[in-house]
Amino acid sequence: MDIAATKLELIERLMSIMDEKTLRKLAGYFKREIPGKVEEDDDITDEEYAEFNEAIAKHERGEAKFHSMEESMRLIRGSGKTKT
């Protein structure tokens, strides 16, 4: 698996986490394991967090679709078509 595919898989798994406690644990892990200067403005706002939760809720209700890596690459490359 290449690095792009690994990153996409991690993003998909992160998007599926609905438990706030688990998300906070992961955030703590990332802060410890991936050091870097984080500006105060880089924090997720309550509005962004609510938008993220709404996107997840829409997906669970079948109102929104997440794309696989292959579909995303196809869309990025310009075919604009997804397999159904």
C-alpha positions as CSV (number, residue, x, y, z in Angstrom):
1,M,0.0,0.0,0.0
2,D,1.5,3.4,-0.9
3,I,1.5,6.4,1.4
4,A,-1.4,8.1,-0.3
5,A,-3.6,5.0,0.1
6,T,-2.5,4.6,3.7
7,K,-3.4,8.3,4.4
8,L,-6.8,7.9,2.7
9,E,-7.6,4.8,4.7
10,L,-6.7,6.6,7.9
11,I,-8.9,9.5,7.0
12,E,-11.8,7.2,6.2
13,R,-11.4,5.5,9.6
14,L,-11.1,8.8,11.4
15,M,-14.3,10.0,9.7
16,S,-16.1,6.9,10.9
17,I,-15.4,7.7,14.6
18,M,-18.4,9.1,16.3
19,D,-17.3,9.0,19.9
20,E,-15.9,12.3,21.1
21,K,-13.7,10.7,23.8
22,T,-12.1,8.5,21.2
23,L,-11.5,11.5,18.9
24,R,-9.9,13.4,21.8
25,K,-7.6,10.4,22.5
26,L,-6.5,10.4,18.9
27,A,-5.9,14.1,18.9
28,G,-3.7,13.7,22.0
29,Y,-1.8,10.9,20.3
30,F,-1.2,13.0,17.2
31,K,0.0,16.0,19.3
32,R,2.5,13.7,21.2
33,E,3.7,11.7,18.2
34,I,3.7,14.3,15.5
35,P,5.3,17.4,17.0
36,G,5.0,20.6,15.3
37,K,4.1,24.2,16.0
38,V,0.4,24.5,16.2
39,E,-1.0,28.0,16.1
40,E,-4.1,28.9,18.2
41,D,-5.9,29.6,15.0
42,D,-5.3,26.1,13.8
43,D,-7.7,24.6,16.3
44,I,-11.0,23.3,15.0
45,T,-13.8,25.7,15.8
46,D,-17.2,24.6,17.2
47,E,-18.7,25.5,13.9
48,E,-16.2,23.3,12.0
49,Y,-16.8,20.4,14.4
50,A,-20.6,20.7,14.0
51,E,-20.2,20.8,10.2
52,F,-18.1,17.6,10.3
53,N,-20.7,15.9,12.5
54,E,-23.5,17.0,10.1
55,A,-21.5,15.5,7.2
56,I,-21.2,12.2,9.0
57,A,-24.9,12.2,9.9
58,K,-25.8,12.9,6.2
59,H,-23.7,9.9,5.2
60,E,-25.3,7.7,7.7
61,R,-28.8,8.7,6.5
62,G,-27.7,8.0,2.9
63,E,-27.9,11.7,1.9
64,A,-24.2,11.9,1.2
65,K,-21.6,9.6,-0.3
66,F,-18.0,9.3,0.5
67,H,-15.8,8.2,-2.4
68,S,-13.2,5.4,-2.4
69,M,-9.6,6.3,-3.2
70,E,-10.1,5.0,-6.7
71,E,-13.3,7.0,-7.3
72,S,-11.6,10.1,-5.9
73,M,-8.6,9.7,-8.2
74,R,-10.9,9.2,-11.1
75,L,-12.8,12.4,-10.2
76,I,-9.5,14.3,-9.7
77,R,-8.1,13.1,-13.0
78,G,-11.2,14.6,-14.8
79,S,-13.5,11.8,-15.8
80,G,-16.0,13.0,-13.3
81,K,-17.8,9.7,-13.3
82,T,-18.1,7.3,-10.4
83,K,-19.0,3.6,-10.6
84,T,-22.4,2.8,-9.2
